[in-house]
Amino acid sequence: MNDLTQGKPLKVILAFTVPLIIGSFFQLAYNFADSMIVGQILGQTAFASVGATGSITFLILGFAQGLTAGLSIVTAQRFGAKDYDGLKRSFVHGLSLSLGVGLVLTVLALTFLHPLLELMQTPAELIDQSQAFLTAIFGGAIFTVLYNYLSNVIRALGDAKTPLYALIFACLVNVFLDFSFILNFHMGVFGAGLATIIAQALSVGLLVLYIHFKLPYFQLKREDLKLNKKDLQRHVSIGFPMGFQASIIAIGSLTLQVALNKLGTDAIAAASIATRTDQLAMLPMMNLGQAISTFTAQNYGAKKYHRILEGLKQSLIVNLAWSVFYAILLITFADFFSALFIANASQNVLNLASTYYVINGICYWVLAILFSLRYFIQGLGKSFAPTLAGFMELVFRAIVAIVGLIYFGFPGVAAASPAAWFGSVGVLVPTAIKLSRKLKNGEKV
C-alpha cells in the first residue's frame, strides 16, 4: 500500500502515475492488438467495422468505468482518514453495485445492439462485422466491469502496480489469442473480441487472488456482506453521476460517429486510426489526472488541504508540457503513426488522418487542463460540475459535428472533439477556482 499523504506531492503523484501509464498502454494494447491484427490480416473494411464500434463501446462500458472510478473515491477518502471499518464497508457496497450494473449493462447491450448500429447509420458493408465484434465484447462485459472496479479500489489504497501486473499478463494472452482465433480458427472480428474478453476475465481472476491473499482490508466474511442505506447513498451519490458523466460524453461520441458514417468507409477508417493515436496523447494526461484524484481523495480524508493544491499545480504543469510535446511529435510523423494500423492504406485515408492530427493536436493543451481539473474535483467527492462539464462536451461535440459535416466535411467533423474540450473546461475552471479558494482557507468543500 502507498500512503499519498506523505512525501513531496509531485514526487508521490508521479510515482503513482508511472504504473498507471504503463498499465494504460497495455490496456491500449488490447485495442491496438485487435485493430492492428484485424487491419493487417483482414483488411481495411474489417478494420473500419471494428473502428465503427468504438463509440458504442464507450457508451455502454464507459458508464461502468465512470461508476467504478467514483465508487473508489469513497474508498480512497476512507483510507486517507484511516477509517478501516469504513474501508471494508466501501468495498462491499462498491462490489455489489458493480456486479449489479455489470449484469444490467450486459442484457441491455446485447438486446439493443443491432438497432443501435442501424440508428447510427453504420454502412451496410460494416454492420455485420461490427455486430459480431460487439457481441463478443458485451457478452463478457461483466469481466470488464469487475476488472475496472477491482483495479480502482486497489489503486485507492495507493497500489498502482498490482493492477498493472494483471493487465500485462492479460495483454500477452490477448495478443496470443488474437492470432490464434483469427489465423488458426478463422473467427474473424468475433475472434478478436472474444480474445479481449477472455484476457479480461483472466486479469479479474488474478486480482481476486491478490485480494484474497494480500489485502486484509477487502477480505470478507459472511457477516460483512450487509448493505446499509447511508453507505449505499454515499457510493451512489458519487459513483452514478460519474457513470452518467461518461455516458453523456459517449453520446456526443455517437453523434460524431454518425457524422463520420455519412462520410463513408475512408472517413471511418481515417478517424479510427486517428482516435487511436489520440489515445496515445490522452493516456498520460488521463493517468496523471487519475493520480491527482487518488492523491486528492486521500489527502482530503487526512484534511491536508494545502498539500492538495500544491500537488494539483505541479501536476497541471507536467500535463501541459506533455500535451505540447506529443502534438509536435504526432503532426511531424503523421504517416508513420497511420501506417501502424492499416497495411497499404489508400492515400485518401492517410491524408484524412493527417488532417485529424493537426486539428486535434493543436488543442491538446486544453485536454491537459480538462483532465487535471476534472479529476481534482472528483477526488474531492464533487460530481455535479464534472457531470455538467460532460453535458457541455455532448452539446459542443454534437453541434460542431453536425454543422461541420454540412459545411466543411471531414475537417469540420474532426473539429468536434476540440470544441467539446473547450466546452468542458469552461465549466471546470471556475469550479476548480472556487474549490481551491476554500481549500486554501482550510475549509471543507
Disulfide bonds with the S-S distance in Angstrom:
none
